[in-house]
């Protein structure tokens, strides 16, 4: 069902953007092989030859609003090379917020492009390495550290993310490898103190669709994010040079 909706969305994007479309690229859990239709978003990056016109933005608004659980960013190709961080975007839409944002800058794009180059799928357009430059490790790391800082402040209802995202970040910064929430959760389950292991194991079962979501203890979730922060050494490249 998610793939059918995705195919419909790609056709609509091709129709609306026409010759101005460079490509549509899939990243995130669906590309990484751990997609849960009840919990996961479909993550897309759309590259265009030029920034969107006001008319295109007007047509896209209702289309994206009815597209279901998507997180989608539109990037003008000129904004990708030379690479800069935080990377500029033309338009962003997230189903949770339900509104379009941009133009602006988004530090999360460093992580999105890294995952895309590692495991993404070109749904339409040239191969990924031809469109997206390699992201410097320090930019990817900075993006993850910002995400970790946000994890401990998530509201009730987002605790599943607030458990598995720090686990993924901990695994990634330890291994210098691209992890999904699932693989990061498995990694953390083997290494976290005993007090956190039942919570991580339950989060993994829910993420895999094997169990329903309980009411996680907010304090335990925050303590886990704080613990992960203690396991990560300071980012020397950012501390010494800044952004």
N, C-alpha and C positions, 0 to 999 in steps of 0.2 A: 504493500500500500504506500509506504514512504517513497519507494522508487518510482511508483506510478505518478505520485504527486510531483516528484522531482522532475520527471520527464516532461510533465505538463508545464512546469515553471520554466524549464530551459527553453521549450518551444515559444512560450510567451516572451521571454527575454530576447530571443532571436528576432521575433516579430517587431518588438518595440524598439530595439536598438539597431537593428539592421546592419548596415556596413560598418557602423561605429563599434560593433562588438568585436573584441579581440578573442575572448574566451571565457568559459565558465568552469570553475575548478572546485572540486569537492575535497574538504579536509575534515578533521574532527573524527568523532567516534565511528561514523559510517565508513570512512576510509580506513580507520585503524582496526576495524573488525570487531568492535565491541558495542555496536548500536543496540539500544533498547527502545523500541517504538513508543513505549509509554513514558519514557524518561528523557530520552536523548533528543537533541536538536539536530537538524540537518544543517551543516556548516558549509557555506559557500563563499568563494571570492570571485567576483565578476570584474574582469578587466576590460576597459573601454579605451578607444583611441583618444578620446577627448572627454572632458568633464560633461556630465549629463546636462541637457538643456532643461529649462523650467517646464517645458511641455512634457518631456520624458519623465521628469520627477512626478508630475501630476498624474500621469498614466500609471506609473509604478506603484503609487501609494495604495490604491485599492487592491491591486494585484498581490502585493506583498502581505497586505492585511488578511487575506483569505488563504494564504499559502500554507498555513499550519505552523508547526514548530520549526521555524528556520531562524538562523543567524546568518545574515548576508551583508557583505561589504562590497561596495563598488569602488574600484580604484582606476584612476586614469593611468595609462601606461607610463606617462612621463614622470609619475610620482614614484615609480619603482626603481628607476636607474637615473642617477646614482642612488643607492640605498641610503636612507637616513632613518634615525630612530629618535622619538616615536615617528612612525611612518604616517604620512598623510592619507586620508581617505576622502572620497567624494560624497558618499552616502552610506549610511549604515542603518539596517533595520533588524531589530530583535523582536521575536514574537512576544516575549515576556513584557517588554515595555510598550509594544504596540504602536510605536511611532518611528518616523524617519529622523535621523540625525545627520548633521554634516552640511558642508565640509568641515573637517577637523583633523586632529591627529589622534592616533590610537596606539598606545604601547603594546596592546595585545597582538597587533599585526606581526610583530617579530616572532611570536610563538606560532601564530597561524601559518605564516609562510614557511617556517622551519618544519612544521608537521606536514605541510603540503609537499615540500620538496622531498621529505622522507617517505611518505606513504600516500600522497594525494592522487586524485584521479582527474584527468582532463576530460570533462564531459563534452566540451566544445572548444576548439582552438588548438594552437600550437602546443608542443610538449612543455611541461612545467618548467624545466631548466631554461628553456628559450625565453620565457616570459618573466620568471621570478628569479632575482639574484640570490646568491647564497647570503644568509644572514650571519653576521659575525656572532660568535658564541656569546660575547659579553652582552649583546643586545637581547639575545634569547634569554640569557640568565636574568637580565634586568626585568624582562617581561614576566618571567616566572616569579621573581621576588615580589613584584607588585601584586601579582595574583595571590601570593601567600599572605601578604599584608591585608588583603581584602577578605580572605577566607574566614578570619576569626570574627568578623563583624557581620556575617550574613545572618539574615533574620530566620526565624523558625519557618520550616518548609524548604529551606535550602541546605539543610544540614547534611544531606547525602553528598552534595557537592563539596561542602566545607570539610568533609572527612577525606574524600577520595582525591580532591585537588591537592591538598598538602602532601598526601602520600605520593602522588605523581611527581610533584615538585622535588620532594626529598630524594626519590629514586633517580630522577633526571640529573639533579645537580651532583649526586654521588657518582653515578655511572657515566655521566657525559653522553647519555644516549636518549633518544626520543621514547618516552613512555606514554601509554594511554592511562586513563583513570583506572582501568582494570589491572593492567600490568603493574602500575605503580602501587595499587592497593595490595596486590599479591606480594610485591617486593617489601612493602612496609609491614605486612602481616608477619613476616619472618623475622623482622628486626626491631619492631616497636616493643616498648615495655609491656608487661603482661596486662596492666590495667587498661590498655587501649586495644588489645587484640580482639576481644569479643565485639567491640564497636566496629572495628575495621572489617571483621569477618561478616557481620550483619550487613554492613554497607555494601560489601561485594555481592552478597546473595541478592540483595534488593536490586542492585545495578544489573545483575544477570537475569533478573526476572524470576528468581527462584523463591522469593519471599516478599511479603508486603512490608511497607515502611512503618516502623514503630516510632514512638516519640523519643528521639535521641535526647540525651541530657545536654542542654546547651553549654553548661560549664565543662563537661567532658570534651565536647567538640572544641571549645576554645583552648582547653588545656592541651589537646593534641596538636593544634596549630602552633601553640607556644612551644611545645616540645620540639616540633619539626624545626622551628626557627633556631633553636639552640644547637641543632645538628648540622646547620649550614654555616660554613665559615663566611666571614664578611666578603663582599664582592670587591676585591681590591681594585679591579679596573675602574669601577664606578667611583669608589671612594677616593681614588687618587686623581681621576681625570674629570669626573662629572659627565653630564650629558651634553 
